[in-house]
């Protein structure tokens, strides 16, 4: 009985271990990650979003206003709007409009965090830190539960992936590829614990 109890405890501890636990401390400038912050002055993307059992396709306009507020408006080819979000420079967020099917707090909260991840927003450099393994450098920004993590090559020249993690494992993984004039051509966001994906492909205008 005692052996079984010990084995169960060890299993629980192992299952709760962070996937980042074996990373080594690294030195460098945590703000260096800002070089990958997209320059969304006025970018239009073909968008495919699967959320809460709904498949939505259309256009996502991302525009930075003169006060540095970022607006995101998602609508279909006929002009029907799905949502209209704004991200303030000071970290404030407003859902200016959300279609009824998506107007649920968990959905809005999830989309908010996903877009904060790719916009490189809400980064508290006072609690952030760097880690590394043999191939990658990890820029880690703790939040209330888990962290935002940006993973580059060791030289910091290429963004490999971005993650939102729970205390123990990634729950969101994202990529931004093929930058031109500071704007990524391809953006992908995938949730690991349920069916929620966002795919964006830039439209040249």
N, C-alpha and C positions, 0 to 999 in steps of 0.2 A: 504493500500500500504506500509506504514511504517512498519507494523507488518510483512508483507511478506518479505520485505527487511531484517529486523532483523533476521527473521527465516532462510533466505538463508545464511546470514553471519555466523550465529551460526553453521549451517550445514557444511559450508566450513571449519570453524575452527575445528570442531569436526573431519572431515574427514582427516584433515592435522595433527592431533595429533599423536605424536610418540607412538608406541606400548611399548616403554621403559619409558614413562613419569612417571609412578607410582613406578618405582624402587627406592630403598633407597640407600644413599651413603654407601659404605663399605670400610673397611680398609684391607690392606694386601699388599703383594709383587706382582706387576703386572707381573713380570718376572716368577712367579711360573707356569704360563701357559705353559712355555717352556718344562716342564716335559712330556707334551703330544706330543711334536714334534716327528714325525716318524723318525726312524733310517733306511732310505732307502739306505742301502749300496748297495744292489743288489737284488731287489724284482721284481717278475714277477706276473702279475695279469691277470686273464681272464676278459676281458672288454666288456661291452655293452654300447654303446653311441647312444643316439637319439639326433640329431642335424639338424636344418634347413630342416626338412622333410626327413632326411636320417637315417636309422638304420645301425649302424656299429658294428661289433663284431670282436674280435680278441684278441691280447695280448698286454698288456701295460708293458713295462720294465721301471722301475724307478731305477736309479743308481746314487750314489754319487761319484764324481770323487775326486782325491787327493786334488784338490784346493777348495773342498767343493761345486763346481758347481753340481747342480742336473740336470740330463738328463732324459727326458721322451720321449720314442719312442713307438708309437702305430702302430701296423702292424697286418695283418691278418695271418691265419695259413699257407698261401702259401708264406709269406714273403713280401707281398706287403705293403709298408709303407704308412700310412695315415698322420702322422705328427711326427716331431722330434723337441722337444723344449729343451731349456736349461735355467736354472734359476741360475744366479750368486749369490754369497754370498753377494755382494754389492747392490743387488736389480735389477741389469740389467737383461733383458730378451731378448732372441733371438729365433725366429722361424726359425730353420735351414732348415726345409722342411715342406710344407703343400700341401696335394693333392689338385688338382684344385677345386674339389667340395666344399672343406672347406676353400679355400684360400680367405677369405673375412675378412676385418678388424674387423667387429663386432663379428664374430665367434672366431677369434684368440684372441681378447681382452677378450671375455667372458671366454674362456678356460684358459687364463692366470690368470685371477682373481680367477677362481674356484680352480686351482691348487695351487695358492698362499695361498688360504684359508687353504687347508689341509696340506700344507707344513709349515704353520706358518711362512710365510715370510712377509717382508715389515711391520714390527711392530715398530712404532714410540712410544717409551715409554715416550717421553716428553709430549705428548698430551693424552696419554691413561689414563683410570680411571676404577675403580671398582664400581659395583652396585650389589644389591641383592634384592631378594624377600623372601618369606617364605620358599622356597624350593631350590633356586639356587643362584649361584654366577656368575656374568656377567663380563667378562674381555672385555672391549670395547676399540677398537683402531680406532679413527676417521680417515677418509680419505677425499678426496676432496668433495665427495658427499656421505654422509652416513657413514658407519663404518663397520669394521670387528668385530664380536662379538663371543666370545667363552664362552659357558655356561657349568658350572660344578655343581656338588652337593655343598652344603654349606661347606663341609669339604675339597673340592678340590681334592677328590680322584678319581672321575669319570667324564670323559668328556661326557656330555649329548648330546650336539649338537653344531654346528658351523653355523654362519650366516653371510651373506653379506647383509647389510640393506641399503635402501634408507633413507632419513631423517625421514621417517614415518613408515616403515614396512620392514620386511625381504623380500628380493627378491631372495636369494639363501639360502638353508638349506642343511647341510651336516652332515654325521655321520662317525665316525671311531670306529670300534668295535674289541674286542678280540685281544689285543696286545700280541705278542710273541717276546721276545728279541727286543722290541721297534718297531716292525712292525705290523700294524693292519691287521687282516685277511680280514675284510670287510670294504669297503668304498662306500658310496652312496652320490651323489650330485643331488639336485633337484632344478630347478628354479620355482618360484611361479607364474611368470607372463607370461610364454610361455613354450612350450614343448621343454625342454632341460634337459636331464637327463644323468648321468654317474653312472654306477654300476661296481664295481671292487671286484673280489674275488681272494684272493691270491692262487697261485699254488705252491705246495710244490715240491721242486726239490732235 
